């Protein structure tokens, strides 16, 4: 069997930009959608891709573009039998017709940007949807028969109490997801949120909310397989696992990233420049870097440590963690070292001690 190979497709259009968002997205370029999708398809067809094991369409807001045209783009990607194909979805946009179009186009998985199921928290995150639209979107996904769906949650928004977060997680579980991602709100430089320290989350509060979501999701049968991701057996996101295992992938679209055998590169950032490059037959790459073997090895361990299976015991000195006052952050069976739940909260600290 050939090694897994992934494709990421970036859709850079948004109707609204949230204050915490640092992604390469634009709210004023909707007029470029058709031209951009045409460029994507042409770029993909000209790339000479091997058969692809996973595809992830992210953004931005992929559900803003015409579903049939998006499926035409995906049709240009050669896939292996049983490939995982994911599309990120905004709850406000999802309809059963859209989901049926996706399913007919080979989509096997959707990821719904829920963030919260509490109205005032959604407002503090500057999200435009309401909880009822999440319920409606999930009903459409189920009615269409999409095999796997993820609910994407964020905790730590301004004004979110522990009770609010419990309500969000419980309501999410009630929708019957096969996968849940739960991320702490992070402050990205240059975002509007970064300039408002009074709205920044508290580390102790984030820790309490992480432990709560882990308790609730595990009790519901969703196992934690990566620090911020839980899934029913067989519903882990294969595309993200490819990233965490340092696999090879190609990114298409503005600002999309690629990786091949230790070299990573990224495309021009704006949709206009991406379209112009493709139409002129010029490279879409903006810049890149090649990792030396040691850097690549350590990065690989840092990524693997976030996963359920952990890292080889030789890669991490448990004694050194104890000496540094970080006892209890890992467990070992003598062969593998894995993060404990306390260790997941401090995964970055532990990863600095990998060797």
C-alpha positions in Angstrom: 0.0 0.0 0.0 1.3 3.5 -0.9 2.0 6.1 1.8 -1.0 8.4 2.6 -1.0 11.6 0.6 -3.2 14.6 1.3 -4.6 17.6 -0.5 -5.7 20.8 1.2 -7.9 23.2 -0.8 -8.2 26.8 0.6 -11.4 28.8 0.0 -10.5 32.4 1.2 -14.0 34.0 1.2 -15.9 35.0 4.3 -19.1 36.9 4.8 -17.8 38.2 8.1 -14.4 38.1 9.8 -14.3 37.2 13.5 -12.1 39.2 15.8 -9.9 36.2 16.8 -9.3 35.0 13.2 -5.8 35.2 11.7 -6.5 33.1 8.7 -6.0 34.3 5.1 -9.6 35.2 4.4 -11.4 38.2 2.8 -14.9 39.6 3.2 -14.7 41.8 0.1 -13.6 39.4 -2.7 -16.8 37.5 -3.3 -16.8 38.7 -7.0 -13.7 36.6 -7.5 -15.4 33.3 -6.5 -16.0 31.8 -10.0 -12.6 32.9 -11.3 -10.9 31.5 -8.2 -12.6 28.1 -8.5 -11.6 27.9 -12.1 -8.0 28.6 -11.2 -8.1 26.0 -8.4 -9.3 23.3 -10.8 -6.7 24.2 -13.4 -3.9 24.3 -10.8 -5.0 20.9 -9.5 -5.2 19.3 -13.0 -1.7 20.6 -13.8 -0.1 19.3 -10.6 0.3 15.6 -11.6 -1.0 14.4 -8.3 -0.6 10.8 -7.2 -3.8 9.1 -5.9 -4.9 11.0 -2.8 -5.9 9.4 0.5 -7.5 12.5 2.1 -8.8 15.9 1.0 -9.6 18.8 3.3 -11.5 21.9 2.1 -11.0 24.8 4.5 -11.1 28.5 4.7 -12.5 31.0 5.0 -16.0 29.6 4.4 -16.2 26.9 1.8 -20.0 26.8 2.0 -20.1 30.4 0.6 -19.2 29.1 -2.9 -21.5 27.3 -5.2 -21.6 23.6 -4.1 -21.7 22.2 -7.6 -18.7 24.3 -8.7 -16.8 23.2 -5.6 -17.5 19.6 -6.4 -16.2 20.2 -9.9 -12.9 21.4 -8.3 -12.8 18.3 -6.1 -13.4 16.1 -9.2 -10.0 17.2 -10.5 -8.3 15.4 -7.6 -7.5 11.7 -8.1 -8.4 9.8 -5.0 -7.8 6.2 -3.7 -10.8 4.0 -3.0 -12.3 5.0 0.4 -10.5 8.4 0.5 -11.6 10.8 3.2 -13.0 14.1 1.8 -13.8 16.8 4.3 -15.5 20.2 3.8 -15.7 22.9 6.5 -19.2 24.2 6.9 -20.7 27.4 8.3 -24.0 26.5 10.1 -25.8 29.4 8.5 -25.2 28.1 5.0 -25.9 24.4 5.3 -29.0 22.9 3.5 -29.9 19.4 2.8 -29.6 20.1 -1.0 -26.0 21.3 -0.4 -25.2 18.2 1.6 -26.6 16.0 -1.1 -24.5 17.8 -3.7 -21.4 17.3 -1.5 -22.2 13.6 -1.0 -22.7 13.0 -4.7 -19.4 14.7 -5.3 -17.5 12.3 -3.0 -17.5 14.2 0.3 -17.4 11.8 3.2 -17.1 14.2 6.1 -18.1 17.7 7.1 -16.8 19.9 9.9 -19.3 22.4 11.3 -18.0 25.6 12.9 -20.2 25.6 16.0 -17.8 27.3 18.5 -20.5 27.7 21.1 -24.2 26.8 21.7 -24.7 29.8 24.0 -25.9 33.0 22.4 -24.0 35.6 24.4 -20.7 33.6 23.9 -21.3 33.5 20.2 -21.7 37.3 20.2 -18.5 37.8 22.2 -16.7 35.6 19.6 -18.3 37.8 16.9 -20.0 34.7 15.3 -23.0 35.5 13.2 -25.0 32.2 13.6 -27.4 31.3 16.4 -27.6 27.9 18.1 -30.8 26.9 16.3 -28.9 27.0 13.0 -26.4 24.5 14.3 -29.3 22.1 15.1 -30.8 22.7 11.6 -27.4 22.2 10.0 -26.8 18.9 11.8 -30.3 17.7 10.8 -29.5 18.4 7.2 -26.2 16.5 7.4 -27.9 13.5 8.9 -30.8 13.6 6.5 -28.4 13.7 3.5 -26.5 10.7 4.9 -23.0 12.2 5.3 -21.1 9.4 7.0 -19.0 11.5 9.5 -19.4 14.9 10.9 -17.3 17.0 13.3 -18.5 19.8 15.6 -15.8 22.4 16.0 -15.9 24.1 19.4 -14.0 27.0 21.0 -13.7 27.6 24.7 -12.5 30.7 26.6 -14.5 33.4 24.9 -15.1 36.6 27.0 -18.0 36.1 29.4 -18.2 32.4 29.0 -18.8 30.7 32.4 -18.0 27.1 33.2 -21.8 26.5 33.1 -22.0 28.0 29.7 -19.3 25.7 28.4 -20.9 22.7 30.0 -24.1 23.6 28.2 -22.3 23.9 24.9 -20.6 20.5 25.2 -23.8 18.8 26.4 -25.8 20.3 23.5 -23.1 19.3 21.1 -23.2 15.7 22.4 -26.9 15.6 22.1 -26.6 16.2 18.3 -24.8 12.9 18.0 -21.5 13.9 16.4 -18.9 11.2 15.4 -16.1 13.7 16.1 -15.6 16.8 18.2 -12.7 19.3 18.1 -12.4 21.6 21.1 -9.8 24.4 21.0 -8.9 27.0 23.6 -9.3 30.5 22.3 -5.9 31.6 21.2 -4.7 35.2 20.8 -3.1 35.7 17.4 -0.9 38.7 16.8 -2.4 41.3 14.6 -6.0 40.3 15.2 -8.6 42.7 16.7 -8.8 40.4 19.7 -5.1 40.8 20.4 -5.6 44.5 21.0 -8.2 43.9 23.7 -6.4 42.3 26.7 -9.6 42.6 28.8 -11.1 39.9 26.6 -8.2 37.5 26.7 -8.9 34.1 28.4 -7.5 33.0 31.8 -5.2 29.9 31.8 -6.8 28.4 34.9 -10.3 28.8 33.4 -9.1 27.2 30.1 -7.7 24.3 32.1 -11.0 23.8 33.9 -12.9 23.8 30.6 -10.5 21.4 29.0 -11.0 18.9 31.8 -14.8 19.3 31.6 -15.0 18.7 27.9 -12.7 15.7 28.2 -14.9 14.2 30.9 -18.1 14.8 29.0 -16.9 13.6 25.6 -15.2 10.5 27.0 -18.4 9.6 28.9 -20.3 9.9 25.6 -18.0 7.4 23.9 -15.7 9.8 22.1 -12.1 9.0 22.8 -9.4 11.6 22.9 -6.9 10.7 20.2 -5.1 14.1 19.9 -4.9 16.9 22.5 -7.8 18.8 21.1 -9.7 16.1 19.2 -12.1 13.3 20.2 -13.8 10.7 18.0 -15.9 7.6 18.0 -13.8 4.6 16.9 -13.1 4.7 13.2 -14.1 8.4 12.8 -10.7 10.0 13.6 -9.8 12.7 11.0 -7.3 10.9 8.7 -6.3 14.2 7.0 -5.2 15.8 10.3 -3.5 12.6 11.4 -1.5 12.9 8.2 -0.3 16.3 9.4 0.6 15.1 12.9 2.6 12.2 11.4 4.6 14.5 9.1 3.0 13.1 6.0 3.2 14.6 2.5 0.4 16.9 1.2 -0.2 19.5 -1.4 -2.0 22.8 -0.7 -4.0 24.5 -3.5 -5.3 28.1 -3.3 -4.1 31.3 -1.9 -1.9 30.9 1.2 -2.2 27.1 1.2 0.7 25.2 2.6 2.4 22.0 1.2 5.0 19.5 2.5 7.1 16.9 0.8 10.0 15.0 2.5 11.0 17.7 4.9 10.5 20.6 2.5 7.5 22.9 3.1 6.3 25.8 1.1 3.3 28.1 0.9 1.4 29.9 -1.8 0.9 33.6 -2.5 -1.4 35.0 0.1 -4.2 36.9 -1.8 -6.8 35.3 -4.2 -5.9 37.9 -6.9 -2.3 36.9 -7.0 -3.1 33.2 -6.9 -5.6 33.6 -9.8 -3.0 35.7 -11.8 -0.3 33.1 -11.3 -2.4 30.2 -12.4 -3.7 32.0 -15.4 -0.2 33.0 -16.5 1.1 29.5 -16.0 3.5 30.8 -13.3 4.4 29.1 -10.0 2.0 29.9 -7.1 4.6 29.4 -4.5 5.5 32.5 -2.4 8.3 31.0 -0.2 9.5 27.8 1.4 12.0 26.1 3.6 13.8 22.8 3.9 14.2 21.3 7.4 17.5 19.8 8.4 17.2 16.2 9.6 17.5 17.0 13.3 14.9 19.7 13.2 12.5 17.4 11.3 13.1 14.6 13.8 12.3 16.8 16.8 9.3 18.4 15.1 8.1 14.9 14.4 8.3 13.9 18.0 6.6 17.1 19.1 3.7 16.3 16.8 3.5 12.7 17.8 3.5 13.5 21.5 0.1 15.2 20.9 -1.3 11.9 19.7 -2.8 9.1 21.7 0.1 6.7 21.0 2.7 9.2 22.2 6.5 8.8 21.5 9.2 6.2 22.0 10.3 6.0 25.6 13.9 7.0 24.6 12.6 10.3 23.3 11.6 11.7 26.6 13.3 11.5 30.0 10.6 11.0 32.7 13.3 11.6 35.3 14.1 15.0 33.8 10.5 16.0 33.9 10.4 15.1 37.6 13.5 17.2 38.2 11.9 20.1 36.4 8.8 20.0 38.6 6.7 18.5 35.7 5.9 15.2 37.4 2.6 13.6 36.4 2.5 15.0 32.9 3.4 11.8 31.2 2.9 8.1 31.7 5.0 5.2 30.3 4.8 1.5 29.8 8.5 1.3 29.2 8.1 1.4 25.5 6.0 4.5 24.8 5.6 7.7 26.6 2.2 9.3 26.5 0.8 12.6 27.9 -1.5 12.3 30.9 -4.5 14.6 30.9 -2.5 17.1 32.9 0.3 16.7 30.4 -2.1 17.6 27.5 -2.7 20.9 29.2 1.0 21.6 29.1 1.9 19.7 25.9 4.1 22.6 24.6 6.1 22.6 27.9 6.6 18.8 27.7 7.6 18.9 24.0 10.5 21.2 24.8 12.1 18.4 26.7 12.0 15.9 23.8 15.4 14.7 22.6 
